[in-house]
Amino acid sequence: MSEMSYEQALARLKTVVEQLERGSLDLEESLRLFEEGMNLSRRCDEKLREVEERVKVLVEREDGDARRLERGDLNLEFVTREQLEEN
């Protein structure tokens, strides 16, 4: 999974959530998918933190102060667990 891109991990996570929400899986398969989903969620969170840190470095001013990013400064889509659960 470590070679999986953010987009791939997010797409797989959405699929896992859909399968779990259907409720037609047996207990063992549900548990396996839940575990996979948690790992995918952690991977996405980790990737987003990495990107956030890289962005902070890129926007740092010459005097060493990082300026605060405003909404719209970046065109990144951040998806929270709550948003996934809503879909």
C-alpha positions as CSV (number, residue, x, y, z in Angstrom):
1,M,0.0,0.0,0.0
2,S,3.0,2.4,0.5
3,E,3.4,2.7,-3.2
4,M,-0.3,3.7,-3.6
5,S,-0.8,7.4,-4.5
6,Y,-3.2,9.5,-2.5
7,E,-5.8,9.4,-5.3
8,Q,-5.5,5.6,-5.5
9,A,-5.8,5.2,-1.8
10,L,-8.8,7.5,-1.6
11,A,-10.6,5.8,-4.5
12,R,-10.1,2.4,-2.8
13,L,-11.2,3.8,0.5
14,K,-14.4,5.0,-1.1
15,T,-15.0,1.6,-2.5
16,V,-14.4,-0.1,0.8
17,V,-16.8,2.3,2.6
18,E,-19.5,1.5,-0.1
19,Q,-19.0,-2.2,0.4
20,L,-19.3,-2.0,4.1
21,E,-22.4,0.3,3.9
22,R,-24.2,-2.3,1.8
23,G,-24.2,-4.6,4.8
24,S,-24.2,-7.8,2.8
25,L,-20.8,-9.1,3.8
26,D,-20.1,-11.7,6.4
27,L,-18.4,-10.8,9.6
28,E,-14.9,-11.9,8.6
29,E,-15.0,-10.0,5.3
30,S,-16.4,-6.9,7.0
31,L,-13.6,-7.0,9.5
32,R,-11.0,-7.4,6.8
33,L,-12.4,-4.5,4.8
34,F,-12.7,-2.4,7.9
35,E,-9.0,-3.0,8.7
36,E,-8.1,-2.2,5.1
37,G,-10.2,1.0,5.3
38,M,-8.4,2.1,8.5
39,N,-5.0,1.6,6.8
40,L,-6.1,3.5,3.8
41,S,-7.4,6.3,5.9
42,R,-4.1,6.5,7.7
43,R,-2.3,6.5,4.4
44,C,-4.4,9.4,3.1
45,D,-3.9,11.4,6.4
46,E,-0.2,10.8,6.2
47,K,0.0,11.9,2.6
48,L,-2.0,15.1,3.3
49,R,0.3,16.0,6.3
50,E,3.3,15.5,4.0
51,V,1.8,17.8,1.4
52,E,0.9,20.4,4.1
53,E,4.5,20.4,5.3
54,R,5.9,20.8,1.8
55,V,3.5,23.7,1.1
56,K,4.5,25.4,4.3
57,V,8.1,25.3,3.2
58,L,7.2,26.6,-0.3
59,V,5.3,29.6,1.0
60,E,7.9,30.6,3.6
61,R,9.1,34.2,3.2
62,E,12.7,35.2,2.9
63,D,12.6,36.5,6.5
64,G,11.8,33.0,7.7
65,D,8.1,33.7,8.6
66,A,5.6,31.5,6.9
67,R,2.6,33.4,5.7
68,R,-0.9,32.0,6.5
69,L,-2.5,30.3,3.5
70,E,-5.9,31.6,2.7
71,R,-8.8,29.6,1.2
72,G,-8.3,29.3,-2.5
73,D,-4.5,29.7,-2.3
74,L,-4.2,26.0,-3.1
75,N,-6.4,23.9,-5.4
76,L,-6.2,20.7,-3.2
77,E,-9.1,18.7,-2.2
78,F,-8.9,17.5,1.4
79,V,-11.4,14.8,2.3
80,T,-12.2,14.2,6.0
81,R,-13.6,11.0,7.4
82,E,-16.9,12.8,8.1
83,Q,-17.2,13.6,4.4
84,L,-16.5,10.0,3.5
85,E,-19.2,8.8,5.9
86,E,-21.7,11.3,4.4
87,N,-21.3,9.8,0.9
